[in-house]
């Protein structure tokens, strides 16, 4: 096996895997495993190519600062190249992106600036407009993946030829999403020239304007926001060429997440949310074909960047993609039910550092204190502060020394409106069934419950999407 001298040499030449354990209709479906790139995504390719091209033009030199707007993966590709080539890097990300991506980028030395994900292009806090402004303000180079022709060129010269060779020049369709549009534009350019019979199919999140544009020729206003990261747009990027795209599927968040989770279960691939969108669209395309075809789609990035989101059952439930059988009492509002072994708790004989670690790691502000199945108190961050401040050695004291033993409790049958009224005065309450502890309800749990009521249709879509053949 080859020994590499630089991590950038390892980008590209990613393997192709046939899907064997999911019903693909009469077709054979193959995954181009871009998650195998060293930065974990297809965007490693353009991170290298855009910097190299800018160097060749004399636009930048080592020591300069590069600025980019990114959903995360282009930032990781740029960070990979910038670290090796000694550039400073500033990245502007929408605030809906996963914490894993943000931690990864900062660990690679990038300066990360978060901005709003609920505004459209033209707003000063829109991530692309903000990145361009920061570049001008700081005298930096705005690499601009959305308008940079070196982006699609990377895919025309590397990604597309790799696919064509791996498929032994026997290929009928490619299904892919659009973020900056570099991949679809580059592949379209290549296949229009080399194999014009190949069908290009767009996989687009519901809410994005691109599927409607492909299917109707009209560019509408964005319909809604979406949770899938890295693909879907509220405008047509300057480098985008959809003239060779024959068909488009709009895929819900629920269907995308279901497909990604199913791929992990049955094929053993941990992939990101955009891969779920691509897979779901590819399966729709394959299953509706009357005759066999050979179809390629992408495992765009690794799922280890989404462990706190689509692979976190609690997040999926909080966002309304999982549903529990309703109890028609306050148990429906408990985020982490004790009877389901989901409650994060602490014992009275544990030490405060143990309790603090659990609070900090989970992002909670309070923990129930249990003696077996009996609730004996609650420990909050404030309790620890008041007990330890001025005497830090008390962090090794026992939980029972700092906890509250007088706990606000309500019966599970209490009406929700009365519970909400109670939570005006206290930040949480313990829900009881007689003497049996069922769980804590916080103000955040009430908000999650209200949001779930708005997502009932999404939950049904997720469950339906899991019913297909596996």
C-alpha positions as CSV (number, residue, x, y, z in Angstrom):
1,X,0.0,0.0,0.0
2,X,1.1,3.5,-0.8
3,X,2.8,5.7,1.9
4,X,1.7,9.3,1.7
5,X,3.9,12.2,2.6
6,X,1.1,14.8,3.1
7,X,-2.6,14.4,4.2
8,X,-3.7,16.4,1.2
9,X,-2.4,13.6,-1.1
10,X,-5.1,11.3,0.4
11,X,-8.0,13.3,-0.8
12,X,-10.0,11.7,-3.7
13,X,-10.0,8.2,-5.2
14,X,-12.7,7.3,-2.7
15,X,-14.2,3.8,-2.9
16,X,-17.6,2.8,-4.4
17,X,-20.0,0.5,-2.4
18,X,-23.0,-1.3,-3.7
19,X,-26.1,-1.1,-1.5
20,X,-27.2,-4.7,-0.9
21,X,-29.6,-4.6,2.1
22,X,-32.1,-2.0,1.1
23,X,-34.8,-2.5,-1.6
24,X,-33.6,-0.6,-4.7
25,X,-36.4,-1.8,-7.0
26,X,-35.1,-3.2,-10.3
27,X,-31.9,-1.1,-10.1
28,X,-28.5,-1.5,-8.7
29,X,-27.5,1.4,-6.4
30,X,-23.9,2.4,-5.6
31,X,-22.6,4.8,-3.0
32,X,-19.5,7.0,-3.7
33,X,-17.9,7.0,-0.2
34,X,-16.7,10.6,0.0
35,X,-16.8,10.2,3.8
36,X,-13.5,8.4,3.4
37,X,-11.6,11.7,2.6
38,X,-9.3,12.7,5.4
39,X,-11.5,15.6,6.4
40,X,-14.6,13.4,6.3
41,X,-16.5,14.8,3.3
42,X,-16.6,15.5,-0.4
43,X,-15.7,19.1,0.3
44,X,-12.1,18.2,0.9
45,X,-11.7,18.2,-2.8
46,X,-12.7,21.9,-3.3
47,X,-10.9,23.0,-0.2
48,X,-7.6,21.9,-1.8
49,X,-8.5,23.0,-5.4
50,X,-9.8,26.5,-4.6
51,X,-6.7,27.3,-2.5
52,X,-4.3,25.9,-5.0
53,X,-5.9,27.8,-7.9
54,X,-5.8,31.1,-5.9
55,X,-2.1,30.5,-5.2
56,X,-1.5,29.9,-8.9
57,X,-3.2,33.2,-9.8
58,X,-1.2,35.0,-7.1
59,X,-4.3,35.9,-5.1
60,X,-2.9,34.5,-1.9
61,X,0.4,33.4,-0.3
62,X,1.2,31.6,2.9
63,X,0.5,33.8,6.0
64,X,-2.6,35.4,4.3
65,X,-6.1,35.2,5.7
66,X,-8.9,33.3,3.9
67,X,-12.6,33.9,4.7
68,X,-15.5,31.6,3.7
69,X,-19.1,31.0,4.4
70,X,-19.9,27.4,5.0
71,X,-22.3,24.8,6.4
72,X,-19.2,23.2,7.9
73,X,-17.8,20.7,5.5
74,X,-16.2,23.2,3.1
75,X,-14.7,24.8,6.1
76,X,-13.2,21.5,7.2
77,X,-11.8,21.0,3.7
78,X,-10.3,24.6,3.7
79,X,-9.0,24.1,7.3
80,X,-7.3,20.9,6.2
81,X,-5.5,22.7,3.3
82,X,-4.9,26.0,5.2
83,X,-3.2,24.2,8.1
84,X,-0.8,22.4,5.7
85,X,-0.1,25.5,3.7
86,X,0.0,28.0,6.6
87,X,-2.9,30.2,5.9
88,X,-5.2,31.9,8.5
89,X,-8.8,30.9,8.2
90,X,-12.0,32.6,9.2
91,X,-15.3,30.7,8.7
92,X,-18.9,32.0,9.0
93,X,-21.4,29.3,9.8
94,X,-25.2,29.4,10.3
95,X,-26.1,28.7,13.9
96,X,-28.1,25.5,13.1
97,X,-24.9,23.6,12.3
98,X,-23.9,20.7,14.6
99,X,-21.6,21.3,17.6
100,X,-19.3,18.5,16.3
101,X,-18.5,20.5,13.2
102,X,-17.8,23.7,15.2
103,X,-15.6,21.9,17.6
104,X,-13.7,20.2,14.7
105,X,-13.1,23.5,12.9
106,X,-11.8,25.2,16.0
107,X,-9.6,22.3,16.8
108,X,-8.1,22.7,13.3
109,X,-7.2,26.3,14.1
110,X,-10.0,28.1,12.2
111,X,-11.7,31.2,13.7
112,X,-15.4,30.3,13.7
113,X,-18.1,33.0,13.6
114,X,-21.7,31.9,14.1
115,X,-24.6,33.9,12.5
116,X,-28.3,33.5,12.1
117,X,-29.8,30.7,10.1
118,X,-33.3,32.2,9.9
119,X,-32.5,35.1,7.5
120,X,-32.3,35.1,3.7
121,X,-29.7,36.3,1.3
122,X,-29.5,40.1,1.3
123,X,-29.8,40.3,5.1
124,X,-26.5,41.6,6.7
125,X,-26.5,38.6,9.1
126,X,-27.0,36.0,6.2
127,X,-23.9,33.9,6.4
128,X,-22.6,34.5,2.9
129,X,-23.1,38.2,3.1
130,X,-21.5,38.4,6.5
131,X,-18.4,36.4,5.3
132,X,-18.0,38.8,2.3
133,X,-18.2,41.8,4.6
134,X,-15.7,40.4,7.0
135,X,-13.2,39.7,4.2
136,X,-13.5,43.3,3.0
137,X,-13.3,44.6,6.6
138,X,-10.1,42.6,7.4
139,X,-8.4,42.9,4.0
140,X,-8.7,39.1,3.6
141,X,-9.3,36.8,0.6
142,X,-13.0,35.8,0.3
143,X,-12.7,32.4,-1.4
144,X,-16.5,32.3,-2.1
145,X,-17.3,28.6,-3.0
146,X,-20.7,29.7,-4.3
147,X,-19.2,31.9,-7.0
148,X,-15.8,30.3,-7.5
149,X,-15.4,28.4,-10.8
150,X,-12.6,26.3,-9.3
151,X,-15.3,24.6,-7.2
152,X,-17.1,22.8,-10.0
153,X,-13.8,22.3,-11.9
154,X,-12.5,20.1,-9.0
155,X,-15.5,17.8,-9.5
156,X,-15.3,17.8,-13.3
157,X,-11.6,16.8,-13.1
158,X,-11.6,14.4,-10.2
159,X,-15.0,13.2,-8.8
160,X,-16.8,12.6,-12.2
161,X,-13.9,10.7,-13.9
162,X,-13.5,8.5,-10.8
163,X,-17.2,7.6,-10.9
164,X,-17.0,6.9,-14.6
165,X,-14.0,4.6,-14.2
166,X,-15.3,2.8,-11.1
167,X,-18.6,2.1,-12.9
168,X,-16.7,0.6,-15.9
169,X,-18.3,3.2,-18.2
170,X,-21.7,1.6,-17.4
171,X,-23.8,4.2,-15.7
172,X,-27.4,5.4,-16.1
173,X,-28.0,8.0,-13.4
174,X,-26.3,10.0,-10.6
175,X,-28.4,11.3,-7.7
176,X,-26.9,14.2,-5.7
177,X,-27.8,17.3,-3.7
178,X,-26.8,21.0,-4.1
179,X,-25.2,23.2,-1.6
180,X,-22.7,25.5,-3.4
181,X,-23.6,23.5,-6.6
182,X,-20.0,22.7,-7.4
183,X,-20.6,18.9,-7.5
184,X,-23.7,19.0,-9.7
185,X,-22.2,21.6,-12.1
186,X,-18.9,19.7,-12.4
187,X,-20.5,16.4,-12.9
188,X,-22.9,17.8,-15.5
189,X,-20.1,19.4,-17.4
190,X,-18.2,16.0,-17.5
191,X,-21.1,13.8,-18.4
192,X,-22.6,16.1,-20.9
193,X,-19.3,15.7,-22.8
194,X,-18.4,12.1,-22.0
195,X,-21.7,10.3,-21.5
196,X,-24.7,12.5,-22.3
197,X,-27.1,9.6,-21.7
198,X,-26.5,9.7,-18.0
199,X,-29.4,11.2,-16.1
200,X,-28.6,13.7,-13.4
201,X,-31.2,13.7,-10.5
202,X,-31.4,16.4,-7.8
203,X,-32.0,15.4,-4.2
204,X,-33.3,18.5,-2.4
205,X,-34.6,19.2,1.1
206,X,-38.3,20.3,1.4
207,X,-38.2,24.1,1.7
208,X,-35.3,24.6,-0.7
209,X,-36.0,26.4,-4.0
210,X,-34.0,24.2,-6.3
211,X,-36.2,21.2,-6.8
212,X,-39.1,23.5,-7.9
213,X,-36.7,25.2,-10.3
214,X,-35.7,22.0,-11.9
215,X,-39.2,20.6,-12.2
216,X,-41.0,23.8,-13.2
217,X,-38.3,26.2,-14.5
218,X,-39.5,28.8,-12.0
219,X,-37.5,30.1,-9.0
220,X,-39.9,30.5,-6.1
221,X,-39.3,32.0,-2.7
222,X,-38.2,29.6,0.1
223,X,-41.1,27.7,1.5
224,X,-39.6,26.8,4.9
225,X,-36.4,26.1,6.8
226,X,-34.9,22.6,7.0
227,X,-32.7,20.7,9.4
228,X,-30.6,18.7,6.9
229,X,-27.2,20.3,6.8
230,X,-25.1,21.2,3.8
231,X,-27.6,21.0,0.9
232,X,-30.6,23.0,-0.2
233,X,-30.6,26.7,-1.0
234,X,-32.8,29.8,-0.9
235,X,-31.3,31.1,-4.1
236,X,-29.5,29.9,-7.2
237,X,-25.7,30.0,-6.7
238,X,-23.8,31.9,-9.4
239,X,-21.8,28.8,-10.5
240,X,-24.9,26.6,-10.5
241,X,-25.7,24.9,-13.8
242,X,-28.9,22.8,-13.6
243,X,-29.5,22.6,-17.4
244,X,-28.4,19.0,-17.5
245,X,-30.5,18.0,-14.5
246,X,-33.4,15.9,-15.6
247,X,-35.4,15.4,-12.5
248,X,-35.6,16.5,-8.8
249,X,-37.1,15.0,-5.6
250,X,-38.0,17.1,-2.6
251,X,-37.2,15.1,0.5
252,X,-38.4,15.9,4.0
253,X,-36.1,16.1,7.0
254,X,-37.9,13.1,8.4
255,X,-37.3,10.9,5.3
256,X,-33.6,12.1,5.2
257,X,-33.0,11.2,8.8
258,X,-34.7,7.8,8.5
259,X,-32.7,6.9,5.5
260,X,-29.4,7.8,7.1
261,X,-30.2,5.8,10.2
262,X,-31.4,2.9,8.2
263,X,-28.1,2.9,6.2
264,X,-26.2,2.6,9.5
265,X,-28.3,-0.3,10.6
266,X,-28.3,-2.4,7.5
267,X,-25.1,-1.4,5.6
268,X,-22.9,-0.3,8.5
269,X,-22.2,3.2,7.2
270,X,-22.3,6.2,9.6
271,X,-23.3,9.0,7.3
272,X,-24.5,12.6,7.6
273,X,-28.0,14.1,7.1
274,X,-27.3,15.2,3.4
275,X,-26.5,11.6,2.6
276,X,-29.9,10.6,3.9
277,X,-31.5,13.1,1.5
278,X,-29.4,11.7,-1.4
279,X,-30.2,8.1,-0.5
280,X,-33.9,8.8,0.0
281,X,-34.1,10.4,-3.4
282,X,-32.0,7.7,-5.1
283,X,-34.4,5.0,-3.6
284,X,-37.4,6.9,-5.0
285,X,-35.7,7.1,-8.4
286,X,-34.7,3.4,-8.4
287,X,-38.0,2.1,-7.3
288,X,-40.0,3.9,-9.9
289,X,-37.9,2.7,-12.9
290,X,-39.5,0.1,-15.2
291,X,-36.2,-1.5,-16.2
292,X,-32.9,-2.1,-14.5
293,X,-30.4,0.8,-14.2
294,X,-27.1,1.4,-12.6
295,X,-27.4,4.4,-10.3
296,X,-24.8,6.2,-8.2
297,X,-25.4,8.5,-5.2
298,X,-23.1,9.9,-2.6
299,X,-22.2,9.2,1.0
300,X,-21.3,12.9,1.2
301,X,-19.8,13.0,4.7
302,X,-19.3,11.1,7.9
303,X,-22.1,10.9,10.5
304,X,-19.7,11.4,13.4
305,X,-20.4,15.1,12.9
306,X,-24.1,14.5,13.8
307,X,-24.0,12.3,16.8
308,X,-25.7,15.0,18.9
309,X,-28.4,15.4,16.3
310,X,-29.9,12.8,14.0
311,X,-28.2,9.9,15.8
312,X,-29.3,11.1,19.2
313,X,-32.7,9.6,20.0
314,X,-33.4,12.4,22.5
315,X,-32.8,15.1,19.9
316,X,-34.9,13.2,17.4
317,X,-37.7,13.0,20.0
318,X,-37.4,16.7,21.0
319,X,-37.6,17.7,17.3
320,X,-40.7,15.6,16.8
321,X,-39.3,12.8,14.6
322,X,-39.8,10.1,17.3
323,X,-43.1,9.7,19.1
324,X,-44.0,7.9,22.3
325,X,-47.4,6.4,23.0
326,X,-49.3,9.2,24.6
327,X,-50.3,8.9,28.3
328,X,-52.6,11.9,28.3
329,X,-51.1,13.2,31.5
330,X,-47.9,15.1,32.5
331,X,-45.7,12.1,31.5
332,X,-46.1,13.4,27.9
333,X,-44.1,16.4,28.9
334,X,-41.2,14.7,30.7
335,X,-38.2,14.8,28.4
336,X,-36.3,12.0,30.1
337,X,-38.7,9.6,31.8
338,X,-37.3,7.7,34.8
339,X,-39.4,4.6,34.2
340,X,-37.7,4.3,30.8
341,X,-34.3,4.6,32.4
342,X,-33.7,7.8,30.6
343,X,-33.3,10.2,33.5
344,X,-29.9,11.5,34.3
345,X,-29.6,11.4,38.1
346,X,-27.1,11.2,41.0
347,X,-27.0,9.5,44.3
348,X,-26.9,11.2,47.7
349,X,-23.6,9.5,48.5
350,X,-21.9,10.6,45.2
351,X,-19.5,13.4,45.4
352,X,-20.2,16.9,43.9
353,X,-17.6,16.6,41.2
354,X,-19.5,13.6,39.9
355,X,-22.7,15.5,39.9
356,X,-21.1,18.5,38.2
357,X,-19.6,16.3,35.5
358,X,-23.0,14.9,34.7
359,X,-24.6,18.4,34.7
360,X,-21.9,19.8,32.4
361,X,-21.7,16.9,30.0
362,X,-25.5,16.8,29.5
363,X,-26.0,20.6,29.5
364,X,-28.5,20.3,32.3
365,X,-29.0,22.7,35.3
366,X,-30.4,20.2,37.8
367,X,-30.3,16.5,38.7
368,X,-32.7,14.5,40.7
369,X,-31.1,12.8,43.6
370,X,-32.2,9.2,44.0
371,X,-31.9,6.5,46.7
372,X,-32.8,3.5,44.7
373,X,-36.1,4.4,43.1
374,X,-37.0,7.0,45.7
375,X,-36.5,10.7,45.0
376,X,-34.7,12.2,48.0
377,X,-33.8,15.6,46.7
378,X,-32.6,17.7,43.7
379,X,-29.2,19.2,43.1
380,X,-28.9,22.3,40.9
381,X,-25.9,24.3,39.6
382,X,-26.9,27.0,42.0
383,X,-26.8,24.6,45.0
384,X,-23.3,23.6,44.1
385,X,-22.1,27.2,43.7
386,X,-23.6,28.3,47.0
387,X,-22.1,25.4,48.8
388,X,-18.6,25.5,47.2
389,X,-17.9,29.2,46.6
390,X,-15.1,30.3,48.9
391,X,-14.2,26.7,49.8
392,X,-13.4,24.9,46.5
393,X,-12.2,21.8,48.5
394,X,-15.9,21.2,49.1
395,X,-16.2,19.9,45.5
396,X,-15.2,16.5,47.0
397,X,-18.1,16.7,49.5
398,X,-21.1,14.4,49.2
399,X,-24.2,15.4,47.2
400,X,-26.4,15.1,50.3
401,X,-24.5,18.0,51.9
402,X,-25.5,20.4,49.1
403,X,-28.8,19.2,47.7
404,X,-32.3,20.5,48.3
405,X,-34.4,18.0,50.2
406,X,-37.6,20.1,49.8
407,X,-38.6,19.4,46.2
408,X,-41.5,20.9,44.3
409,X,-43.7,17.9,43.3
410,X,-46.9,17.6,41.3
411,X,-49.1,14.6,40.5
412,X,-49.1,13.3,36.9
413,X,-52.8,14.1,36.6
414,X,-52.3,17.8,37.1
415,X,-53.7,19.8,34.1
416,X,-51.0,21.3,31.9
417,X,-52.2,24.9,32.3
418,X,-51.8,24.6,36.1
419,X,-48.3,23.1,35.5
420,X,-47.3,26.1,33.3
421,X,-48.6,28.5,35.9
422,X,-46.4,26.7,38.6
423,X,-43.3,27.0,36.4
424,X,-43.6,30.8,36.4
425,X,-42.3,30.6,40.0
426,X,-39.9,27.6,39.8
427,X,-37.7,26.4,36.9
428,X,-38.6,22.7,37.3
429,X,-40.9,20.4,39.1
430,X,-40.9,16.6,39.9
431,X,-43.8,14.6,38.5
432,X,-45.0,11.8,40.8
433,X,-47.4,8.9,40.7
434,X,-48.2,8.6,44.3
435,X,-44.7,8.1,45.9
436,X,-43.2,7.0,42.6
437,X,-40.9,9.4,40.8
438,X,-41.6,9.7,37.1
439,X,-39.2,12.5,36.1
440,X,-38.5,16.2,36.1
441,X,-40.3,18.7,33.9
442,X,-38.4,21.9,33.1
443,X,-39.5,25.0,31.2
444,X,-37.5,23.7,28.3
445,X,-39.5,20.4,28.3
446,X,-42.8,22.5,28.0
447,X,-41.4,24.3,25.0
448,X,-40.3,21.1,23.4
449,X,-43.8,19.7,24.0
450,X,-45.4,22.7,22.3
451,X,-43.0,22.4,19.3
452,X,-43.8,18.7,19.0
453,X,-47.5,19.6,18.6
454,X,-46.5,21.6,15.5
455,X,-44.6,18.6,14.1
456,X,-47.2,15.9,14.2
457,X,-47.2,15.5,10.4
458,X,-43.4,15.3,10.4
459,X,-43.5,12.5,12.9
460,X,-45.9,10.5,10.8
461,X,-43.7,11.0,7.8
462,X,-40.7,9.7,9.7
463,X,-42.5,6.6,10.8
464,X,-43.9,5.9,7.3
465,X,-40.4,6.3,5.8
466,X,-39.2,3.5,8.1
467,X,-41.8,1.1,6.9
468,X,-40.3,0.5,3.5
469,X,-38.5,-2.8,2.7
470,X,-35.1,-3.2,4.3
